[in-house]
Amino acid sequence: MSSIVLYMWMSLDGFIAGPEDGPEQGLGRGGERLHQALALDDGADPASIRTADVVSAQVLAEAMDTGAVLTGRRTFDHGGRWNGDHHDGVPIFVLTRSIPDEPAPGRARWVTDVHEAAALARNAAGDRDVLLHGAEAARAVLDAGELDEMSLQIVPVLLGQGRRLFEDMPGEHVELDRVRVLDDPEVLHTRYRVRKADDREGPR
């Protein structure tokens, strides 16, 4: 079965965007520091991201090799809806509280139920992974027990303010198993597997 993998660049103090993020300033004030090691050829298309570092290039290649995208409505809108194509024409499933009147662009589709969105994305991805975007979507997918892995790129900076990845989490612990750690000059790349409810007692 396809795995749902969260890919995020974040500060050491847990922020994925600076304050005052919005459609005209997707990473918020000062948040572009998180993507300083990346370069977008046209400023909008995620598939145009480039990096000179070999390790970062490996992680980006993995993200761009996914067979579907699952994202939150806020992230989708702030990213200019990616002009309806995140990468390679793969299906995009957008979690939203209510279905907008206008149809989603390109291969994107509005979905209100997190379990339905996860199932649709897994099915669409086939034997490839699903790329998960967005803080609110990440928390919803995690809370629903649908998140399999997290690929977190930790940038050595303290933003101090902005939008945190894991804000307002429930009180119970979520145990993670480290899959790998890759280091490059600008970013610490980490990857974790989320322990499901039936295996959170740890290895036997």
Order of alpha helices (4+ residues) and beta strands (2+ residues): beta-beta-beta-beta-alpha-beta-alpha-beta-beta-alpha-beta-alpha-beta-beta-beta-beta
